[in-house]
């Protein structure tokens, strides 16, 4: 059958016209999608900062929860923007939501341990056994809390080591929070010879405690006999400070106690010399 040139030309023109229409249509859709993504990203960042700033003006609102809610708001806007962009290209958003739900269920079954971390993170954020900036000890993990996420918590140890601890680990063990109550008790124990004046040594310890401004007057510092040895007496000075002053005060008070004992002639016993072996005595 011979090909009619006119029909062929008409078919090509029709195809080109349809292609041109599609290019123009999808070009506008693509441009609109890019604009929507950029605007959505900017709005999401602005929303995150606005939520954080707004919650920060609420007196007593926890910094950890403020960070958590601001992140939730940001990600919620980004997800909405992605769905709107897909809708620009004619994708059925209802099917997308259903697919996301199915994928989420499959991922949830495969990552049960991760879901435990998320559940633990929510409980940590809700009950707040520790907050950002507080010093805690949980099992073998100890440090200052830097960030509490949905999956893990970031801490920094006293010697500057970075720790990323799974939330489930922190939730399933007792938490020792050294900062929460605001004050800490410190015991300093020194041994003196049993021939020294015990009452005088106790008064010396109380005197240096009374001269230290970081030590609280209530509860009042006390000095007591903590133990007895054959030739020694263990004296303990017990006092309270603000949690932030605990370590520095302990260092200073230990040094001052030793210096005060030296200046007053209160001797700290030295260990007896080791007996020479029988071979040395024979020589």
C-alpha positions in Angstrom: 0.0 0.0 0.0 1.6 3.3 -1.0 2.2 5.9 1.7 0.5 9.1 1.2 3.0 12.0 1.8 0.3 14.3 3.0 -1.0 11.9 5.7 2.6 11.3 6.9 3.2 15.1 7.1 0.0 15.6 8.9 0.8 12.8 11.4 4.3 14.3 12.0 2.8 17.8 12.5 0.2 16.4 14.9 2.9 14.6 16.9 5.1 17.6 17.1 2.2 19.8 18.2 1.4 17.3 21.0 5.1 17.0 22.0 5.3 20.8 22.1 2.2 21.0 24.3 3.6 18.3 26.6 7.0 20.1 26.9 5.4 23.4 27.6 3.0 21.8 30.1 5.7 19.9 32.0 8.1 22.8 31.8 5.7 24.9 33.8 5.1 22.0 36.1 8.9 21.5 36.6 9.4 25.2 37.2 6.6 25.3 39.6 7.9 22.2 41.4 11.4 23.8 41.7 9.9 27.0 43.0 7.7 25.1 45.4 10.7 23.1 46.7 12.7 26.3 47.3 9.9 28.1 49.0 9.0 25.0 51.0 12.6 24.6 52.2 12.8 28.3 53.2 9.4 28.1 55.0 10.4 24.9 56.8 13.6 26.6 58.1 11.7 29.7 59.1 9.0 27.6 60.9 11.7 25.7 62.8 13.3 28.9 64.0 9.9 30.5 64.8 8.7 27.5 66.8 12.0 27.3 68.7 11.9 31.1 69.5 8.3 31.0 70.4 8.6 28.1 72.8 11.8 29.8 74.2 9.7 32.7 75.4 7.6 30.3 77.5 9.0 30.5 81.1 10.3 27.1 82.2 9.9 25.4 78.9 12.6 22.7 78.5 15.2 23.3 75.9 15.2 19.7 74.9 11.4 19.7 74.1 11.8 23.0 72.3 14.4 21.5 70.0 12.2 18.4 69.5 9.0 20.3 68.5 10.9 22.6 66.2 12.4 19.7 64.3 9.0 18.0 64.1 7.5 21.1 62.6 10.2 21.4 60.0 10.0 17.8 58.8 6.2 18.0 58.7 6.4 21.0 56.3 9.0 19.3 54.1 6.9 16.1 53.8 3.9 18.2 52.8 6.0 20.1 50.2 7.2 16.8 48.6 3.6 15.5 48.3 2.5 18.8 46.7 5.4 18.6 44.2 4.4 15.1 43.2 0.9 16.3 42.8 2.2 18.9 40.3 3.1 16.1 37.9 -0.3 14.4 38.2 0.8 11.8 40.7 -2.1 10.6 42.9 -1.2 11.7 46.5 -3.6 9.2 48.0 -1.7 6.3 46.6 1.6 7.9 47.7 0.3 8.2 51.3 -0.9 4.5 51.2 2.5 3.5 49.8 4.3 5.4 52.5 2.2 3.7 55.1 3.0 0.2 53.7 6.7 1.1 53.5 6.6 2.3 57.0 5.0 -0.9 58.2 7.6 -3.0 56.5 10.4 -0.9 57.8 8.9 -1.0 61.3 8.9 -4.8 61.2 12.5 -4.9 60.0 13.8 -2.4 62.4 12.1 -3.3 65.7 15.3 -2.3 67.6 15.2 1.1 66.1 11.6 1.5 67.0 12.5 0.7 70.6 15.0 3.6 70.4 12.3 5.9 69.1 9.9 4.8 71.9 12.6 5.3 74.4 13.4 8.7 73.0 9.8 9.8 73.3 9.7 8.7 76.9 13.0 10.5 77.6 11.6 13.7 76.1 8.3 13.3 78.0 9.6 12.3 81.4 12.9 14.2 81.1 15.1 12.3 83.5 17.9 14.5 82.1 18.1 17.7 80.1 20.6 19.3 77.8 23.6 20.5 79.8 23.1 18.2 82.7 25.8 15.7 84.0 24.5 12.2 84.2 25.6 8.6 84.7 23.7 5.7 83.2 25.3 2.3 83.7 28.8 2.6 82.2 27.9 5.8 80.3 28.7 9.1 82.0 29.0 12.6 80.6 27.3 15.9 79.9 24.1 15.7 77.7 24.5 17.7 74.5 21.5 16.5 72.5 18.5 14.2 72.9 17.3 12.8 69.6 14.6 10.3 68.7 17.1 7.5 68.1 20.1 8.4 70.2 21.5 10.8 72.8 24.8 12.7 72.4 27.0 13.1 75.4 30.5 14.5 76.1 32.6 13.0 78.9 34.6 15.0 81.4 37.8 14.3 79.3 36.1 15.5 76.1 35.2 12.2 74.5 32.1 12.1 72.2 29.5 9.5 73.1 26.4 8.5 71.0 24.2 6.3 73.2 21.1 4.5 71.9 18.0 5.8 73.7 16.9 2.3 74.7 20.1 1.8 76.6 19.6 5.0 78.6 15.9 4.3 79.2 16.3 0.7 80.5 18.8 1.6 83.3 18.7 3.8 86.4 19.8 7.4 85.7 22.1 9.2 88.1 21.6 12.9 87.5 24.4 15.0 89.2 22.9 18.3 88.2 19.2 18.1 88.6 18.9 18.9 92.3 21.2 21.9 92.0 23.4 20.9 95.1 25.9 18.2 95.8 27.4 16.8 99.0 31.1 16.2 99.2 33.2 14.1 101.7 36.9 14.8 102.2 38.6 12.2 104.3 42.1 12.6 105.8 44.1 10.3 108.1 46.1 11.7 111.0 48.2 10.0 113.7 46.2 8.8 116.7 48.5 10.8 119.0 47.2 14.1 117.6 44.4 16.3 119.1 41.3 14.9 117.3 39.1 17.8 118.6 41.6 20.4 117.3 41.8 18.7 113.9 38.0 18.7 113.6 37.9 22.4 114.5 40.6 23.1 111.8 38.5 21.4 109.2 35.4 23.3 110.1 37.3 26.6 110.1 38.5 26.2 106.6 35.0 25.1 105.5 33.6 28.2 107.1 36.0 30.4 105.2 35.0 29.0 101.9 32.2 31.0 100.2 31.2 28.2 97.9 30.2 26.0 100.8 26.6 26.3 101.9 25.8 27.2 105.4 22.7 25.1 105.4 23.1 22.2 105.8 26.1 23.2 107.9 29.5 21.5 107.3 30.4 18.8 109.8 33.6 17.0 110.7 33.6 13.6 112.3 35.7 10.5 112.9 35.1 8.1 110.0 37.4 5.3 111.1 40.1 4.1 113.5 43.3 2.2 112.7 46.1 0.9 114.8 48.0 4.2 114.7 45.7 6.4 112.6 42.4 8.2 112.9 40.3 9.0 109.7 38.6 12.3 109.8 35.9 13.3 107.3 34.8 16.8 106.4 31.3 16.8 104.9 29.8 19.8 103.2 27.3 20.9 100.5 27.9 23.1 97.4 26.2 24.1 94.2 26.4 21.2 91.7 28.5 23.4 89.4 31.1 24.1 92.2 31.5 20.5 93.3 34.7 19.5 91.6 36.6 22.8 92.0 35.7 23.1 95.6 36.7 19.5 96.4 40.2 20.2 94.9 40.7 23.4 96.8 39.4 22.1 100.1 41.6 19.0 100.0 44.7 21.2 99.5 43.7 23.7 102.2 43.1 20.9 104.7 46.5 19.4 104.2 48.1 22.9 104.4 46.2 23.7 107.6 47.3 20.4 109.2 50.9 21.1 108.3 50.8 24.6 109.8 49.3 23.4 113.1 51.6 20.4 113.4 49.0 17.8 112.9 51.0 15.0 111.4 49.7 12.6 108.8 51.3 9.2 109.5 53.8 7.8 107.0 53.8 4.1 106.0 56.4 2.1 108.0 59.5 1.1 106.1 59.5 -2.3 104.6 61.4 -4.9 106.6 64.7 -5.9 104.9 64.8 -9.5 103.6 66.7 -12.2 105.5 69.5 -12.2 102.9 70.2 -8.5 103.5 70.3 -9.0 107.3 72.9 -11.8 107.0 75.2 -9.5 105.0 
